[in-house]
Amino acid sequence: IALLHGSMGTYEVVGVVFITAICTVASSVALTSIPAYNDEKSAYFVSNPAIMTVLAGALSMLISAAFMSLFNMAADSLLYVFAWARQEHAGHMRKYTPSPMMHLLGRELEEKPALALQANARGRFTRFSHAATKYKDVVMSTMARGKTSPS
């Protein structure tokens, strides 16, 4: 769960960048290729498409940032409710957890989140300390297997 929570910030930034880029490119293409915006005799004529493209990009960035922030809060709320239910209703999680979430969480489904919110040695929280502690042996053994002697 710590890994999922930490990755939501990345999804939020990537989502804002992609949504803004797509909307900006779409507005630029629309303003330069649709005849209604190019013809000076049209009621919808745009004299400076570059300024309108920048304004459309800024507006799409504001809207996408609000949407992705809401998406991030919804995902965090779902993770919080899952962690609370796992703590309060241990042993019944498989009965009520959707199958995609069961496949995603695996063994962590029934475990208590003992290390997820504990401070590290310096007294600072890290988002990945739980995942790093839990899977360090697997990572280290994988790295050791990857080292081969030149023969």
N, C-alpha and C positions, 0 to 999 in steps of 0.2 A: 504494500500500500504506500509506503514511503516513496518508492520509485515512481509510482503512478502520480502521486501528488507533486513530486518535484518536476515531472515532465510536463505538467499542465502549463507552467509558465512558458515553456518552449513552444507548445502548441498555440498559446495565445499570441505570441510574437509572430510566429510563422503565419498564423491565420490572418492577422492584421496586414502583414506585408503582402500576402497573396491576394486577399480580397481587394486591397487598395490598388495593387498592380493591375488586376483584371479589370476593375472598374475604370481606372484611368486609361488603359489601352482601349477599352471598349468605347469610352466617350471620345477619345481622340479619333478613332476610326470612324465613328458615327458622324462626328463634326466635319471630317474632311471628305467623306465619301458619299454621304446622303445628299442628293441634290437640293432638298428643301433648305439645308443649312448653308449651301454654297452659292445659291442663286441670289443675286442682289435684289431681285424683284420679289422674292419670297417674303412672306410675313415672318418666317422663322430664320431669316438670314443671320448668321453669326459673323461679325466683321473680324474678330480676332479669336480664332479657335484655340490658340495656345493658352490664353488667359482662362478661357472656359474649361479647358482640360485641366489646368492647375487647380481651379476652383472645384471641379468635379472630383479630382484626386483628394483634395483636402476634405471635402465633405464625405467621401467614401471612407477615408481614414478615420474620421470621427465616428461614423456609424459602425464601421467594422470593429473599432476599439471597444465601443460600448457593447456590441454583440458578443465579442470574444471574452470580454470581462464577465458578462452574464453567463456565458458558457462555462468559464472557469469556476465561477461561484456554484453553478449547478453541479458540476463534477465534484468539487470539493464537498458539497453538501451530501452527495450520494456516498462518497468515501467516508464521511463522518458518520452517517447513519449506519453504514455497513460496519464500521469499527465499533460503534456503540452496540449494535445488535450482536456482534460477535462476542463482546464482553458480557452483555446482559443475558443473552440467550444461548450460551455455549451448549453445544450438542444438538441444537435444532437448526443449524445454519444450512445444512444440505437440503432440508425440507422446503425452505423458502427462498433460497438463492437461485436466480436464473442460471440456466446451464452455461451460457457464454461466460458469466462471471466465475462459475465453478471451474471451468477449464482455464481461465486466466489466472486464478489464484492458486489452484492446486492444493498442496499441503497446507498452505497458509490459511485456508478457509476456517479450520477449526482451532488453530493456535491462538493463544492470547497475545495481544500486541505488547509484549513485555519491553522490547527494546525500541519501539518506534518513536517514543517521545522522551526518552531519557537523554540527559545531557552527556556530552562526551567529556573527556578528561579536562579540557580547558573551560568547561562550563558554557559552551555554545552549542546550540542545536544545529544539527546537519540533517539535510533532507534524506541523504542516502546512507546514513550510518546503520540503519536497520538492515537494509539490503546488503551493504558491504560486509557487515558482520555475519550475516546469515550465509552468504554465498562465497566468502573469501577462500574457503578450501577448494571449492569447485574451480574457481578462477585460477588459483595457484597451480592446481594439478593440471589444468588445461594448458597453462603456460609452460609447465615443466615438460609436458608431453610434446609440445611444439618444438622444443630445443632438441635438435639431433646433432650428433657428432659427425663431422665431415669424414666420410669413409670412401 
